[in-house]
Amino acid sequence: MDKNTITGLVLIAVLLVGFSFLSRPSKEQLAAQQRYYDSIAQVQQREADLKAKAEAALANDKEAQTADSTALFFNALQGTDSQVTIQNNLAELTVATKGGRISSATLKEYMGQDKKTPVTLFSGDDASMNFLFYNKKETIQTEDYYFTVVNRTDSTVTMRLSADSASYIDFNYAMHNDTYLVDFTIDATGMANKLASTDYVDIEWSQRARQIEKGYTYENRLSELTYKITGDGTDYLSAGKNDEKEVAERLDWIAFKNQFFSSVFLADADFEKTKLNSKMEAQGSGYIKDYSAEMSTAFDPTGKTPTQLFFYFGPNHYKTLTALDKGREDKWELNRLVYLGWPLIRWINKWFTINIFDWLSSWGLSMGIVLLLMTLIVKAVVFPATWKTYISSAKMRVLKPKIDEIGKKYPKQEDAMKKQQEVMGLYSQYGVSPMGGCLPMLIQFPILMALFMFVPSAIELRQQSFLWADDLSTYDAFINFPFHIPFLGSHLSLFCLLMTVTNILNTRFMMQQQDTGANPQMAAMKWMSYLMPVMFLFILNDYPSGLNYYYFISTLISVVTTLIMRKMTNEEALLAQLEAKKKDPKKMKKTGFAARLEAMQKQQEQMMKEKQNRK
């Protein structure tokens, strides 16, 4: 093979390789192709689901239909999709004639990020609602039909799907002043022989939850599909990933929840055969989650019993929701949409935090001052426990020279058990318990945590400014970076930075207070204690500025309180008191801990003897 032939073959090979790379689809093309295949699969799955639902609905229906079912709502297949507005003093809803559904919901008293335009939970194609009725030859999906507007007022409207003048299905919507709750009933007239004699209607409901707040990360964290199990509590799908679930239990309601607002669908006769789905939306898309739910509820095709349903389009405000629960506490429990922490902490928030917060808010103070006063009140409540914890640590600190002497007496590692036992004996002589400060700390922890849990869920802080923070319900970025820093983000929150600095100061004081010399791992503990506040800087940087502000002032008050207590405590006088109360070692009764240490020491000595004997 000559040189020219080899060169030609190489050139052909290069061209073939280049062509293969040029013809390879890009990532975007592959993604689009995958979406196309997914959409085909979804359509096929929906057709299979509809067929299964229709077969299930007609399985026990042996009555012959007297009308041509294929022409049942033929005239309603054509029409114009117009919008009808109903409203009260709190909200405005738009009802579409196509599908007879609520197509938009706007809350008059809450503004969007521009602080000028009222919050719209959804509009246009953001949401859909489809009711499925059945007869022998078709599945009647309301989303395909045009309804007629009848009996319209400013706050009520009836959407009618007519087969003829004597046969129709009515969707009745009614709003009332001073409430976000919307009455919704389904009435059938003259449909007994035109629909299958099933006692339920299938419902498909979906909504893309908009990003309403500035901070995507934290709003996404608190946005989750929530539902109430009949006769039980609430549950939810994961907020941090795509999630779906088939719920076997009956449900009282289903909520598509944002951080501060929710769209809730409630049924007097409960929902059953429920399938729930929650999908994450990409940051920057303008949306947080894509929610969907399939369920069934009672329906009487004879029209004797209307189907009673409700919608709630409104704020996640604890007392607003509690007012709706009145008389239905066991049935609804809508106030569970406001997360207040674990059971004990929720109880403290319910009976203490919320009432004190509302009382202070009624004074007309700024929310920053309200949070400051709330923190001072909480610190005052837990001060006795704080003082007891401090005194316990102070007693151990004044005994440190005696502890050091014991340490010199037992320098070897194998004598660690003897040293620890003698240290505990010393504490017993002076009536000091190393665990004396733990119980007071445990008592005050739930109270301190209650406010920490309450602040992120308090809609009252939304769009309330304080100092440099223009909205206490989201982060206060005083530095914006032109790049993204891993774990931190593209901004730095000033309240978060201040919180970190005060936590480091507080850690320093706590370490000085607790350094008794009895713990050989103290150096490692100190290092970890200083590392935690720095980690909080990264963890809480995207959290609401109101929360970081509370954490900052709470820690600052702790630092000041510690300094004051140290000034108030005469450690020489405290040591003198301990010496005066010192017990006779011979008459001293060993504490449970000391007794266990002594037993462990004897067991260790016995094992050492047995080991030496075997040698």
Secondary structure, DSSP 8 states (H G I E B T S, - for coil): --HHHHHHHHHHHHHHHHHHHHHS--HHHHHHHHHHHHHHHHHHHHHHHHHHHHHHHHTT-----SS-GGGTTGGGGS----EEEEE-SSEEEEEETBTT-EEEEEEEEEE-TTSSSEEEEE-GGGEEEEEEEE-SS-EEEGGGSB-EEES--SSEEEEEEEEETTEEEEEEEEE-TT--EEEEEEEEES-TTTS---SEEEEEEEEEEE--SS-HHHHHHT--EEEEETTS-EEE--SSS-EEEEE-S-EEEEEEE-SSEEEEEEEEEEEEEEEEEEEE--TTSSEEEEEEEEEEEE--TTSSS-EEEEEEEEE--HHHHHHHHTT-TTT--GGGGS---SHHHHHHIIIIIHHHHHHHHTTT--HHHHHHHHHHHHHHHHHHHHHHHHHHHHHHHHTHHHHHHHHHH--SGGGHHHHHHHHHHHHHHTT--TTTTHHHHHHHHHHHHHHHHHHHH-GGGTT--BTTBS-TTS--EEEEEEEEETTTEEEEEHHHHHHHHHHHHHHHHHHHHH--S--TTHHHHHHHHHHHHHHHHHHSTTS-HHHHHHHHHHHHHHHHHHHHHHHH--HHHHHHHHHHT---TTT----HHHHHHHHHHHHHHHHHHHHHHH-
